Amino acid sequence: MDLNRRSLIKGGAALGVGATSLLDYAKAWAQASPFKPEPNAKINLMRWKRFVEAEDVEFMKLVAAFEAATGAKITVTNESYDDLQPKASVVANTGQGLDLVWGLYSLPHLFPQKCLDLSDVAKHLGEKHGGWFPSAEAYGKLGPKWIGVPIAASGGLVNYRIGAMQKAGFKEFPKDTAGFLELCKALKANNTPAGMAFGHASGDANTWMHWLLWSHGGNLVDKSDKVVINSPETAKALEYGKALFDTFIPGTAAWNDSSNNKAFLAGELHCTVNGISVYVTAKREKPEIAADMDHAYMPIGPVGKPTELHLPFTMLAFQFTKVPNACKAFIAFMLDAPQYNPWIGAAGGYLSHFLGEYDKNPVWTADPKTTPYRDVAKRTLTPAGLGTLGEKAASAIADFIVVDMFANYVTGREDVKGAMAGAERQAKRIYR
């Protein structure tokens, strides 16, 4: 098929490639793209391990199409959520081993001076695909410069069993924290418990416990980055967290990012906070569980407004890469419509977009249980909370300061004052 620039642009507006092969589009894209890889470019890319198999399969198709169309070669390594940040930090310090890292949260802000300026790619994508959501600019930019490009986000929303909720006396999922606690108490009484991670789960624990803190008006720092975690509002959040913990299935203090997925699919867990990967897997392997599942936004707390934190996956390129143009080209290729739409479609709602054009991807409406995940990149706050998203905020979430504070209290290792004081000491070592 002969595709010129005009037909490529027209194709890019469509949802997916349809009958046209990805390779045909890739070749036409390579001809028209302003980003031209260096000859014989070789890219080493590290990304997070998959939670949805079909997403990973579609991603590798995308990689193969890019290689065939441009002549560049990409070596992809997959690491667990918890291993990404330390391994990326080692590479940043040694200056060798990787060109691209597709990490979590605000990873580029941990070592911004080591990140390649991606402003031209971000500007190109924003203008072409309906503009960036504000959270994308917060995560990707340091001052006027884009030091990373948010590729997608995984929503941390409530996954629950409909039958268990109804048996607990609720016709619909509670919209506030008071109702949520009553539901969890009733679920425990019916031996259909809820449970969320209190361990070092980089995705699950960080997202839901920042919601927990913010929903009660607590914050790690204020607008001037002054540490304010030791507060009456934080104390209320700790008490609420303890009340939830007392209703949970045993073992949540040691949970990692996969623990709740396994318990839910085993029929042991009936309510949790997670990406949609539980539902995607259930549809394939446990259809009776999928039929009884639904999703809900996080309940509103005493502050009276949404306070959600979701998990962004942001791509950075190291400044020392020998193939900067190839890195930029691959990012631009990934986020172009003929590639991006099939890929997030394959993810089944696990990956949500930061560019306005992709609101119309059919994955968000074909199954109404998927729809709440469409807007997570619009709803998410950043780990900085009220403060500035930069190296200090990135360090605070990487060190699990908020997670450890809650875990120390609910498990009885510290009282309220001790848990807040410990978090305060840790935060002040970073924010000084």
C-alpha positions as CSV (number, residue, x, y, z in Angstrom):
1,M,0.0,0.0,0.0
2,D,1.4,3.4,-1.0
3,L,0.7,5.9,1.8
4,N,1.7,9.5,1.3
5,R,1.8,12.2,4.0
6,R,-1.8,13.3,3.4
7,S,-3.2,9.8,3.7
8,L,-1.1,9.2,6.8
9,I,-2.6,12.3,8.5
10,K,-6.0,11.1,7.5
11,G,-5.2,7.6,8.8
12,G,-3.9,9.1,12.0
13,A,-7.3,10.6,12.8
14,A,-9.0,7.2,12.6
15,L,-9.4,4.9,15.5
16,G,-6.9,2.2,14.9
17,V,-5.4,0.8,11.8
18,G,-8.4,-1.4,10.7
19,A,-7.4,-3.7,7.8
20,T,-4.3,-1.6,7.0
21,S,-1.2,-3.2,8.5
22,L,0.7,-1.5,11.2
23,L,3.9,-1.8,9.2
24,D,2.4,0.1,6.2
25,Y,1.5,2.9,8.6
26,A,4.9,2.8,10.2
27,K,6.7,3.1,6.9
28,A,4.6,6.1,5.9
29,W,5.1,7.6,9.4
30,A,8.8,7.3,9.1
31,Q,8.8,9.2,5.8
32,A,6.7,12.0,7.2
33,S,8.0,12.3,10.7
34,P,10.2,15.3,11.7
35,F,12.1,12.9,14.0
36,K,14.6,10.8,12.0
37,P,16.6,8.1,13.9
38,E,20.4,8.0,13.5
39,P,21.6,5.4,11.0
40,N,21.8,1.9,12.6
41,A,20.5,3.2,15.9
42,K,20.3,0.8,18.8
43,I,18.0,1.7,21.7
44,N,18.1,0.0,25.1
45,L,14.7,0.5,26.7
46,M,13.6,-0.6,30.2
47,R,9.9,-0.7,31.1
48,W,7.6,-2.1,33.8
49,K,6.5,-5.7,33.7
50,R,3.1,-6.2,32.2
51,F,-0.1,-6.7,34.2
52,V,-2.2,-7.3,31.0
53,E,-0.7,-9.8,28.6
54,A,-2.5,-8.4,25.5
55,E,-1.0,-4.9,26.2
56,D,2.5,-6.3,26.1
57,V,1.9,-8.3,22.9
58,E,0.6,-5.2,21.2
59,F,3.5,-3.1,22.5
60,M,6.0,-5.6,21.0
61,K,4.2,-5.4,17.7
62,L,4.6,-1.6,17.8
63,V,8.3,-2.0,18.5
64,A,8.7,-4.4,15.6
65,A,6.9,-2.1,13.2
66,F,9.1,0.8,14.3
67,E,12.2,-1.3,13.8
68,A,11.1,-2.4,10.3
69,A,10.2,1.1,9.2
70,T,13.2,2.9,10.5
71,G,16.0,0.4,10.7
72,A,16.6,1.1,14.4
73,K,16.8,-1.7,16.8
74,I,15.2,-1.7,20.3
75,T,16.1,-4.1,23.1
76,V,13.3,-4.1,25.7
77,T,13.9,-5.3,29.3
78,N,11.0,-5.6,31.7
79,E,11.4,-5.0,35.4
80,S,9.0,-5.1,38.4
81,Y,7.5,-1.8,39.6
82,D,9.8,-1.9,42.6
83,D,13.0,-2.4,40.7
84,L,12.5,0.3,38.0
85,Q,13.5,3.3,40.0
86,P,16.7,1.9,41.7
87,K,18.0,0.5,38.4
88,A,17.2,3.7,36.5
89,S,19.1,5.6,39.3
90,V,22.2,3.4,38.8
91,V,22.2,4.1,35.1
92,A,21.7,7.8,35.7
93,N,24.8,7.8,37.9
94,T,27.0,5.6,35.8
95,G,26.0,7.1,32.4
96,Q,25.7,3.8,30.6
97,G,23.4,0.9,30.0
98,L,20.1,2.4,28.9
99,D,18.8,5.0,26.5
100,L,15.1,5.1,27.4
101,V,13.3,4.3,30.7
102,W,9.6,4.0,31.0
103,G,9.1,4.5,34.7
104,L,6.5,5.3,37.3
105,Y,5.2,8.6,38.7
106,S,7.7,11.5,38.6
107,L,10.9,9.4,37.9
108,P,12.5,12.0,35.6
109,H,12.4,14.5,38.4
110,L,14.7,12.3,40.5
111,F,17.6,13.1,38.2
112,P,16.4,15.9,35.9
113,Q,19.9,17.0,34.9
114,K,20.4,13.5,33.3
115,C,17.3,13.7,31.2
116,L,17.2,14.7,27.5
117,D,15.2,17.7,26.6
118,L,12.0,16.2,25.0
119,S,10.2,19.5,24.5
120,D,10.1,19.2,20.7
121,V,8.5,15.8,20.8
122,A,5.9,16.9,23.5
123,K,5.0,20.0,21.5
124,H,4.6,18.0,18.3
125,L,2.3,15.4,20.0
126,G,0.3,17.9,21.9
127,E,-0.5,19.9,18.8
128,K,-1.4,16.8,16.8
129,H,-3.5,14.9,19.2
130,G,-5.8,17.2,21.0
131,G,-3.5,18.7,23.6
132,W,-2.0,17.4,26.9
133,F,-4.1,17.2,30.1
134,P,-2.7,19.4,32.9
135,S,-1.4,16.4,34.8
136,A,0.8,15.5,31.8
137,E,2.5,18.9,32.0
138,A,3.0,18.5,35.8
139,Y,4.6,15.1,35.4
140,G,6.6,15.8,32.2
141,K,7.9,19.4,32.6
142,L,10.5,21.0,34.8
143,G,10.0,24.7,34.3
144,P,9.5,25.2,30.5
145,K,11.4,22.0,29.6
146,W,9.9,18.6,29.1
147,I,12.2,16.1,30.8
148,G,9.8,13.2,30.3
149,V,6.7,12.3,28.3
150,P,3.8,10.7,30.1
151,I,2.8,7.8,27.9
152,A,-0.2,6.5,29.8
153,A,-1.6,6.2,33.3
154,S,-3.0,3.2,35.3
155,G,-6.0,4.2,37.3
156,G,-6.1,3.3,41.0
157,L,-9.9,2.9,41.4
158,V,-12.1,0.7,43.5
159,N,-12.6,-2.9,42.1
160,Y,-15.6,-4.6,43.9
161,R,-17.9,-7.6,43.7
162,I,-21.4,-6.5,43.1
163,G,-23.1,-9.4,44.9
164,A,-21.0,-8.9,48.0
165,M,-21.8,-5.2,48.1
166,Q,-25.5,-5.8,47.8
167,K,-25.5,-8.5,50.4
168,A,-23.8,-6.0,52.7
169,G,-26.8,-3.8,52.3
170,F,-25.7,-1.3,49.6
171,K,-27.5,-0.7,46.3
172,E,-24.7,1.3,44.9
173,F,-21.0,1.9,45.8
174,P,-20.6,4.5,48.6
175,K,-19.5,7.9,47.3
176,D,-18.1,9.1,50.6
177,T,-15.5,7.8,53.1
178,A,-18.1,7.4,55.9
179,G,-20.2,5.1,53.7
180,F,-17.0,3.3,52.5
181,L,-16.0,2.4,56.0
182,E,-19.5,1.1,56.8
183,L,-19.4,-1.1,53.6
184,C,-16.0,-2.5,54.6
185,K,-17.3,-3.4,58.1
186,A,-20.3,-5.2,56.6
187,L,-18.1,-7.0,54.1
188,K,-16.0,-8.3,56.9
189,A,-19.0,-9.4,58.9
190,N,-20.2,-11.4,55.8
191,N,-16.8,-13.0,55.4
192,T,-16.4,-11.2,52.0
193,P,-13.6,-8.8,53.1
194,A,-12.0,-5.8,51.4
195,G,-8.3,-5.2,51.4
196,M,-5.7,-2.8,50.2
197,A,-1.9,-2.9,50.3
198,F,-0.1,-1.5,53.4
199,G,3.3,-2.9,52.2
200,H,5.8,-1.3,49.8
201,A,3.6,-1.7,46.7
202,S,4.9,1.1,44.5
203,G,1.6,1.4,42.5
204,D,-1.2,0.3,44.8
205,A,0.0,1.4,48.2
206,N,1.2,4.8,47.1
207,T,-1.9,5.7,45.2
208,W,-4.6,4.7,47.7
209,M,-2.7,6.0,50.8
210,H,-2.1,9.4,49.2
211,W,-5.8,9.5,48.6
212,L,-6.4,8.5,52.2
213,L,-4.1,11.3,53.5
214,W,-5.5,14.0,51.1
215,S,-9.2,13.0,51.6
216,H,-8.9,14.1,55.2
217,G,-7.0,17.3,54.5
218,G,-3.5,16.0,55.4
219,N,-0.5,16.9,53.3
220,L,3.2,16.1,53.3
221,V,4.1,19.7,52.4
222,D,2.3,23.0,51.8
223,K,2.4,25.2,48.8
224,S,5.9,26.5,49.7
225,D,7.2,23.0,50.2
226,K,7.3,23.3,54.0
227,V,6.7,20.0,55.7
228,V,3.3,19.9,57.4
229,I,2.6,16.2,57.7
230,N,2.4,16.5,61.5
231,S,-1.2,17.9,61.7
232,P,-4.6,17.2,63.2
233,E,-5.8,16.4,59.6
234,T,-3.2,13.7,59.2
235,A,-4.1,12.3,62.6
236,K,-7.7,11.9,61.4
237,A,-6.5,10.2,58.3
238,L,-4.5,7.8,60.4
239,E,-7.5,6.9,62.6
240,Y,-9.6,6.3,59.5
241,G,-6.9,4.1,58.0
242,K,-6.8,2.1,61.1
243,A,-10.5,1.6,61.1
244,L,-10.3,0.4,57.5
245,F,-7.3,-1.9,58.3
246,D,-9.3,-3.6,61.0
247,T,-11.9,-4.7,58.5
248,F,-9.4,-6.0,55.9
249,I,-8.5,-9.5,55.0
250,P,-5.3,-10.6,56.9
251,G,-1.9,-10.0,55.5
252,T,-2.3,-6.6,53.8
253,A,0.7,-5.1,55.7
254,A,3.0,-7.3,53.6
255,W,1.2,-6.9,50.3
256,N,3.0,-6.0,47.1
257,D,1.5,-4.8,43.8
258,S,0.3,-8.3,42.8
259,S,-1.0,-9.5,46.1
260,N,-4.5,-8.1,45.8
261,N,-4.8,-9.2,42.2
262,K,-4.2,-12.8,43.2
263,A,-6.5,-12.7,46.2
264,F,-9.3,-11.1,44.2
265,L,-9.1,-13.6,41.4
266,A,-9.0,-16.5,44.0
267,G,-12.3,-15.3,45.3
268,E,-10.9,-14.4,48.7
269,L,-11.1,-10.6,48.3
270,H,-14.3,-8.7,47.4
271,C,-13.2,-5.0,47.3
272,T,-9.8,-3.4,46.6
273,V,-8.1,-0.5,44.9
274,N,-6.3,-1.4,41.8
275,G,-5.9,-0.9,38.1
276,I,-8.4,-2.6,35.8
277,S,-6.0,-5.5,35.3
278,V,-8.0,-7.6,37.8
279,Y,-11.1,-7.3,35.6
280,V,-9.2,-7.8,32.4
281,T,-7.7,-11.1,33.7
282,A,-11.1,-12.2,35.2
283,K,-12.8,-11.8,31.8
284,R,-10.3,-14.2,30.4
285,E,-9.8,-16.7,33.2
286,K,-12.7,-16.2,35.7
287,P,-15.8,-15.0,33.8
288,E,-18.1,-15.6,36.7
289,I,-16.0,-13.1,38.8
290,A,-15.9,-10.6,35.9
291,A,-19.7,-10.7,35.5
292,D,-20.0,-9.9,39.2
293,M,-17.4,-7.0,39.2
294,D,-17.7,-3.3,38.8
295,H,-15.5,-0.2,39.4
296,A,-16.0,3.1,41.2
297,Y,-14.1,6.3,41.8
298,M,-12.4,6.7,45.2
299,P,-14.9,8.0,47.8
300,I,-14.9,11.7,48.7
301,G,-13.5,12.5,52.2
302,P,-14.1,15.3,54.6
303,V,-12.3,17.8,52.3
304,G,-15.4,17.5,50.0
305,K,-13.6,17.0,46.6
306,P,-11.9,14.2,44.7
307,T,-8.3,13.5,45.9
308,E,-7.2,10.7,43.7
309,L,-3.6,9.8,42.8
310,H,-3.2,7.5,39.9
311,L,-0.1,5.8,38.5
312,P,1.5,7.6,35.4
313,F,4.0,5.8,33.2
314,T,6.4,8.5,32.0
315,M,9.2,7.9,29.4
316,L,12.5,9.6,29.8
317,A,15.6,9.6,27.6
318,F,19.0,9.9,29.1
319,Q,21.1,12.9,28.0
320,F,24.1,10.7,27.5
321,T,22.3,8.5,24.9
322,K,24.2,8.3,21.6
323,V,20.9,8.1,19.7
324,P,18.7,11.0,20.9
325,N,16.9,11.3,17.6
326,A,15.9,7.6,17.6
327,C,14.6,8.0,21.2
328,K,12.5,11.0,20.2
329,A,11.3,9.2,17.1
330,F,10.1,6.1,19.1
331,I,8.2,8.2,21.6
332,A,6.5,10.1,18.8
333,F,5.7,6.9,17.0
334,M,4.2,5.3,20.1
335,L,1.8,8.1,20.7
336,D,0.6,8.5,17.1
337,A,-3.0,7.4,16.6
338,P,-2.5,4.4,14.3
339,Q,-0.2,2.8,16.9
340,Y,-1.6,4.2,20.1
341,N,-5.2,3.4,19.7
342,P,-4.8,-0.3,19.1
343,W,-2.3,-0.5,21.9
344,I,-4.5,1.1,24.6
345,G,-7.4,-0.9,23.2
346,A,-5.5,-4.1,23.8
347,A,-4.8,-2.9,27.4
348,G,-8.6,-3.1,28.0
349,G,-8.7,0.0,30.2
350,Y,-5.5,-0.6,32.1
351,L,-3.8,2.3,30.3
352,S,-5.4,5.7,30.1
353,H,-4.3,8.5,27.9
354,F,-2.9,12.0,28.6
355,L,-3.8,13.4,25.1
356,G,-7.3,14.7,24.4
357,E,-7.8,12.9,21.1
358,Y,-7.9,9.5,22.8
359,D,-11.0,10.2,24.8
360,K,-12.9,8.7,21.8
361,N,-11.1,5.4,21.7
362,P,-13.9,2.7,21.8
363,V,-12.3,0.9,24.7
364,W,-13.9,3.5,27.0
365,T,-17.5,2.9,25.9
366,A,-17.7,-0.7,24.5
367,D,-17.9,-2.0,28.1
368,P,-19.4,0.5,30.6
369,K,-17.4,-1.2,33.4
370,T,-14.3,0.3,31.7
371,T,-15.6,3.9,31.5
372,P,-14.4,5.2,34.9
373,Y,-10.8,4.5,33.9
374,R,-11.1,6.8,30.9
375,D,-10.7,10.0,32.9
376,V,-8.0,9.0,35.5
377,A,-5.3,11.2,33.8
378,K,-7.7,14.2,34.1
379,R,-8.6,13.4,37.7
380,T,-5.1,12.6,39.1
381,L,-3.2,14.8,41.4
382,T,0.6,14.4,41.7
383,P,2.7,13.0,44.5
384,A,3.7,16.6,45.3
385,G,0.2,17.3,46.6
386,L,0.1,21.0,47.4
387,G,3.8,21.4,46.8
388,T,6.2,21.5,43.8
389,L,6.7,18.4,41.7
390,G,10.4,18.0,41.5
391,E,13.3,16.0,42.8
392,K,12.2,16.3,46.5
393,A,8.6,15.1,45.8
394,A,10.0,12.3,43.6
395,S,12.3,11.2,46.4
396,A,9.5,11.3,49.0
397,I,7.2,8.9,47.1
398,A,10.2,6.7,46.1
399,D,11.0,6.4,49.9
400,F,7.4,5.4,50.8
401,I,7.1,8.1,53.5
402,V,3.3,8.3,53.4
403,V,2.9,4.5,53.1
404,D,5.2,3.8,56.0
405,M,3.5,6.3,58.2
406,F,0.1,4.6,57.7
407,A,1.6,1.1,58.0
408,N,3.5,2.0,61.2
409,Y,0.3,3.2,62.9
410,V,-2.3,0.6,61.7
411,T,0.0,-2.3,62.6
412,G,0.7,-0.9,66.1
413,R,4.4,-0.2,65.5
414,E,3.8,3.4,66.4
415,D,1.1,5.5,67.9
416,V,-0.4,8.4,66.0
417,K,2.1,10.9,67.3
418,G,5.0,8.6,66.7
419,A,3.9,7.7,63.1
420,M,3.5,11.4,62.2
421,A,6.8,12.3,63.8
422,G,8.6,9.6,61.9
423,A,7.2,10.8,58.6
424,E,8.1,14.4,59.5
425,R,11.7,13.5,60.2
426,Q,12.0,11.6,56.9
427,A,10.3,14.4,55.0
428,K,12.5,17.1,56.5
429,R,15.7,15.3,55.5
430,I,14.4,15.6,51.9
431,Y,12.8,19.0,52.1
432,R,15.7,21.1,53.5
